[in-house]
Amino acid sequence: MSSPHRPRRWPLTAFAAVVVFLALVVPEQITRLPAGTPVWRALVRVPLEAIAVFTLLLVLPRRARGIVAGVLGAVLGMLTVLKVIDGGFFAALARSFDPVLDWPLFADGYRFVRDSSGAAVAVIAVVVAAGAAVGVPVAMVWAMRRLAAAADRHRLASRRSLLAAALAWLLLAVSGTSFVPGVYAASDTAVALARDSIGTVPAALRDKREFAAQTADDAFAAVPGDQLLTGLRGKDVLLMFVESYGRDALDTAPVRTALAGGTKQLAAHGFAARSGFLQSPTAGGGSWLAHSTLQSGVWIDNQQRYRSLVSGDRLTLTSAFAKAGAWRTVGVEPGVTYAWPEGTFYGYDHVYDSHTLSYHGPAFSWSTMPDQFTLKSFTDQEYHRPGRAPLMAEITFVSSHTPWSPLPTLIGWDQVGDGSVYTQQHAYATPTSQVWPDTVKIRSAYAQSITYSLDSLISWVSTYGDDNLVLVFLGDHQPAPVVVGDHATHDVPITVLAHDRRVLGRMAGWGWSEGLQPAPNAPVWPMNAFRDRFLTAFGPASVSRPLSPPR
């Protein structure tokens, strides 16, 4: 007589099989399939790991079988969690998760969710993530143990199924069958993920040694201060990072219009510009990696390198100006909402953050304040200070930070005040909830945000710029793949703007384009090359020669 519990076995066993199968075959880049590709095609695969594991389980004694199945289930569960995290990293940062170096990024992710969506949403996200991190391995242990028990009850059928699956896997592997480009039907996804995850440990140790050697090799460390930046003495030098201003922004009509109009507008005020491209070490986020790369002249593409850098004494662009002794160095960082000891490493005499910029208006999602207000506060507190010394300032624009809504609009400089004027703008701006369900709207909002940042900068130079202003502005990285797709470059535009033609004359050998928009064939340098090129061009060995006026 059959057991009364047997009818309930098959649905649960089938569910366990589906869970394990999906954990084994779903590619970590499932969100990056070619446009229009049905998801099911990426799941038509034969997992090598299932064949090996269940072959092993069938030859083990029953007591050992349950223990091994539980251990393997826990391992598969942890790999599944890593795969989900990988998918999130690909969607946001266009790269995979590094299990050794990327854990600090979760704290930054929490702060981003908290600042953009509120503390309650951030706490809920943490609880859900923690529950999934525990729940998925537990569920996988249950599923593996259940399947192991089912295989033991049906040993003959299991052996035949495993033999058929092994032959199918060999045939698919030899033929290279793939129903989706880059996703092979003969699957070894879990093995590859485990191998890559384990491999990050020696890679991180090796990278740490290599980075220490790179930072120690600094051609400018021993240069006396009086020989640094002699070609910029008496100038106000402003280094401005425009958040998410990537090469692909130049393909949008609003940004092209802003740059073309800005070139003409600034030329009417006597300014000329040269533009090129830099290759950023990051994409989609991780702005601090780009900032530190440009400032230090070494490639910073992970947290380990960043932490090692800022705990050392590498010469930065800012500290080079400070060492020269002819500038007051200032950091203007509206995105800094907590203690920021890195300011000391960079060599700032003073740092203005979200608290000391004296903004009394609403936050625009993650952006603590509009870029126009940031510039006006800097102008009032530093640029227009009576009797001041020449300034070197790094200013970060945050209005173009994801999620690109709600967005402020440009107003008269005499209307900015303490920022409370933006309360009404915020109330009528398009909220994030109306933008993010639609990819077309996301891309449009992104272009609008970059245009706002550029318009703020151009308007500020037109209003406040003088003969001694030298401005370097660039993007820190490309935006997330939701805007630029999965195969975009890491290129970002960079522009040097000056009223004094002798400044641009020192860049004559760079091959950069005239105007605010680099030509498509403009040179592309790795971002870490800029520091040395800049210090060389504006050092005493450089030969300056005037250029013709801009057209």
Buried (B, 14 or more C-beta within 10 A) or exposed (E): EEEEEEEEBEEEBEEBBEBBBEBBBBBBBBBBBEEEEEEEBBBBBBBBBBBBBBBBBBEBEEEEBBEBBBEBBBBBBBBBBBBBBBBBBBBBBBBBBBBBBBEEBEEBBBBBBBBBBEEEEBEEBBEEBEEBBEEBBEBBBBBBBBBBBBBBEEEEEBBEBBEEBBEBBBEBBEEEBBBBEEBBBBBBBBBEBBEBBEEBEEBBEEBEEEBEEBBEEBEBEEBEEEEBBBBBEEBBBBBBBBBBBBBBBBEBEBBBEBBEBBBEBBBEEBBBBBBBBBBBBBBBBBBBBBBBBBBBBBBBBBBBBBBBBBEEEBBBBBBBBBBBEBBBBBBBBBBBBEEBEBBEBBBBBBBBBBEBBEBEBBBBBBBBBBBBBBBBBBBEBBBEEEEEEBBBBBBBBBBBBBBBBBBBEBBEBEEBEEBEBBEEBBEEBBEBEEBBEEEEBBBBBBBBBBBBBBBBBBBBBBBBBEEBBBBBBBBBBBBBBBBBEBEBBBBBBBBBBBBBBEBBBBBBEBEBBBBBBBBEEBEBBEBBBBBEBBBEBBBEEBEBEEBEEBE
